[in-house]
Amino acid sequence: MSPQDEQCPAAPLQPAASSSDDGMTWWYRWLCRIAGVIGGLACAFAGLWNCVTINPLNIAAGAWMMLNAFVLFLCEAPFCCQFIEFANAVAGRADRLRPWHRAAFYCGMAVVPVLLSLSLTTLLGNAIAFGTGVLYGLAALGKR
């Protein structure tokens, strides 16, 4: 045995850790991102449809849904918001959040319009955004 072997014992080979050590695989991270983008599209269209009314609670729910869509696009697909100067900074900060923080945030944002105006439009429009939060919540549980 050489003196170098005594100083540096061989470490077991481990797979390279991701930049954010949250335990998510690459395909699950992409699934969450795609679900976030689709949820943002659904929230935007349903929110716009919900705003075409004279009921103030429907208008408030539609505005909240469009805000939810903007936040989903900003966090999950910042390339869609290139015209906004702070988009990359917000996306970088959102990437450093733990999955359960994202889950609570996305689910909470999706529940508010439903509480404001319970209708089929708000339920269907926020279902995929809520599902994105559920996917991040399942990622927070980890492998069991």
Helices and strands as residue ranges (DSSP letters): H 3-7, H 26-50, H 56-76, G 78-81, H 87-95, H 99-116, H 120-141
